[in-house]
């Protein structure tokens, strides 16, 4: 019997290379008002607003500027799939693991880099942008499961499939992955950019190749 059953992944900096936080990068690309975005960020970290409210606020600023799907695709064209990502995901899937994305990133990034992601992942927690015929954002389904709430998404998925948290693995790279990393049976800090995440992870992978995860999960 395999020790682990559910493998969860972050997106920015983990499945996707070339970006640390996609939201900050896109704000810079789109020339969003710096004062407004920083105030919303500070309000979240000072617990004045929820993560969901923060996400909706920031997407609202993109909507105000009339940012189109074409604009998004141009901005994220500099991103790439992390080396070994597709091979790793398909191998894990073939081996019978349940796979999940738990990320504060955007679905347009995931679907651009992994067009068949809905066939690969059993569960996906991510913010979704729905575009109208004019290419502009028509509807938003923002995730609340980022930062500390990532752990809640993990618990939902584990409960759905009848797994204990000790049978779960999480692979992430930054400070917003700290809380979820504390709850899994195996926490892998991959391409890590946070000293605190390093301190709570079970294993730190410095090599930028997700195939390293295959070996660790099957050890």
Helices and strands as residue ranges (DSSP letters): E 6-9, E 16-17, H 22-30, H 34-45, H 51-64, H 69-75, G 76-78, E 80-81, H 85-94, E 98-106, H 107-113, H 117-120, E 123-131, E 137-141, G 147-149, H 150-161, G 165-167, E 168-172, G 175-177, H 178-181, E 186-190, H 195-200, E 203-205, H 211-217
